[in-house]
């Protein structure tokens, strides 16, 4: 059974119809990549999944149950983590304080959880060196590592990543790719990735291509053709 099933989702901004009958699925232990040009609805889909936007039609099934009536914080506690485009770390809090926020998704929240799992320092060693530094003083790549680490501390079953390599230097892109692959191997979580960086796209097991709010192509990334790359990737 799929970890996540998206069934004919239709989402609107006001009266603007953005997502049109989107069907997708993600299984535990796999990375699925959503590709498409800017403005086709990729971020809208992730926001619909986490509960920041409410679909008018369709259903979102997570671990066998519908999410449509659940608020974002409830979805997080069920095991869905979201790293948005732009990272949204809290700039005036330290790296350690930002990380601790991730523990709120665990049973009992920060009241019963106050220790940072050292796995995040293994995945992103730079964070351990910068624990007392303000989040806003980090580089873009360091902030992205912090945002992903914070999401992982909630021990999610599904990780949603919105263009995690955008504007980041190549060596940190490689670090992020390696970290995501390792966490999938070690924990068996599912990952839904929105990405334009071709090397990272090819790390995924499967892809879906979106155009004008609908899914127009899908398959194994090992079979990703140059025609699809040229049509749906901005790079």
N, C-alpha and C positions, 0 to 999 in steps of 0.2 A: 504494500500500500504506500502511496506517495506521502511524504511528509507534508507537502503543500500542494493543494489542488486549487487552481483558479478556474472558475467556471463562468464563462460568458459575462465577464465583468464589463459594465458600462459606467463610466465616471464622467461627471460634468464639472466645469467651472462656470457657475451661474447657468446660463443657457447654452454655453459652448460645449459641444459633445466632444470629449477628449479621447476616452478609451472606448473602443467599439468591439464588443463581444470577444474579449480577450480570454483565451484558454491556454493554460500552461500548467506544468507540474514540476516539482522538485523533489527528489528522493534524498533520504539520509545518505551521507557519505559521498555526495556528488556536488560538483560546481556547475551551475547553469548560468550562461551568459546571455544577457539581453542586449542586442545591438540595434543601432538605428541612428539616423541623423538627429541633430539637435531639434527639439521641438515636436517630436513625434509622439511623446507621451510616456517615455520611460520612467522619468521621475514621478509622474502622476501615478503610475502603477505601483511603485514602491510606497508612496504615501497612502495609497488605497489599502495596501497590504497591512501597513502598521497602524492604520486607523486615523490618520491625519485628514484624509478625505473619505467621504462616504459614497460608495457606489450606489447608483439608483437601481441597477439591475444586476443579476448574477449572484455568485456566492464565492466565498473564500473559505476553503476547508483546511484547517491546520490540525495535524495529529488526529484527524477523524471527526473534528467538530467545527461547526460554522463560527466564524469570527465576527460576523456582521454586526452583532449587538454588543460587541466588546470594545471598550475604550483603549487607547494606545497603551496606558500603563498596565492594563489587564493582559494585553497581547504580549507585552514584554515579560510579564511574570509567567506566562505560558511557555516562553522559550523563544520568542522572536526578537531579534536585535537589529537595529537600524543605524547605519553610519551614513548620514546624509552628505550630499555634495556640499562642500564648504566646511565639513567636519563638525562645526558648532561645539568645539570645546569651550569651556568657560575661561576667558582670558585672565581674569583677576584671581582665579584660584590656582594653587600650585599643581604641578603634575600629580603629586600624590593625592591631593584633594579631588582632582578630576577623576582619577582612577577609582577612588572610594565611591563615587557616585554610581559607578557601574554595579556595585554590590546591592543597590536598591532592588534590582530585578530578582535577587535570590529570595527564597522563603524567609520571612522575618525581616527583610531589608537590612538597613544599616544597624538597626537595633540588635540584631543577632549575628551580624557579619561585619567584622572590622579588619580582616586580614586580607591583604592583596595576594592572590595566588602567584607564586614566583614564576609560573609558566609565562606570564606576560613579559617578564624580564629576559627570559630565554628567547622568546620570539623577537623582542625589541629591546636589546641591551641598553640602548641610549637612554631609555626612560629611567632606569635605575640610577644613572649618573645625574639626572636632572630632576629628581623627586621634589626638591625644594624650589625649583625654578617656576615662575609664573607661566601658565599655559600660553599667554599672549606673547611671551618672549621667545617661544620656540619658532623654528623655521616651519614652512608649510609642510615639508615632509615629516618633520618630527611631530607636528600636530596631527597629521594623518595617522601616524603610528599610535599616538596617544588615543585618538578616537576609536581606532580598531581595538586596542587593548582594553579600553573602558567597556566596549560592547562585549568583549569576550569574558570579562569578569562576571557577567551575569549568567555564565554557562548556558548560552543559548543552544537551541536545537536547530535554529535557522538564522543565518546571518545575511542581512540585506546590505549590499555595498553599492553606493551610488558614485561612480566614477572616482574610485579611490586613488588613481594615479594622475589625475588632472593637475598639470602645473608642477609636477614633482620631478626632481632630478633622477636620472636613470638608475643610479646605484640604490636609491631608496625604493624605486619602483621594484627592483629585483628583490630587495629585502621583504617588501610587502607580499609579492608573489610567493616567495618561499615560505613566509609565515602562514599565509592562508592555506597553502598546500599541506603544510605540517599539521595545522590544527584540524584539517579534514581527516588526515591519516590517523591522528592521535585520538580524536574524539568522535568521528563519524557524523559530524554535523553536516547539514546541507547549506549551500551558499548560493544565493542569487545575486549575480554581479551585473551591474550596468557599467559598460566599459567601452572605450574607443581605442585603447592601446592594444594593437594587434597581438603582441607577444603575450600579454595577459589573457586576451580572449582565447588564445590557443591553449591556455592552461585548463580551460573548462572542459567538462565532459560533453556537454551539449550546448547548443545555442538556439535562441529564438531571435528572429529579425522583425522589427516593428516599423510600420510605415503608416502614417495618418491614423494613429491610434489603434491599429489592428495588427495581429500577427500574420505576416505574409510569407514567412519561410522558417524552417527549423530543421535540425538534424544534429549529427555528431560533429564536433569541431574538427575531428580528424579528416572530415570530408568537406570542410569549409572551402568553397571554390573562390577563385580570384574574382569571378563575376559578382558573387555575394559580397565579398570584401569591398570591391569598388562601389557597389550600390548602397551599402548600409553603414560603412565605417567612414568617419570624417578624416581619417589619416591614411 
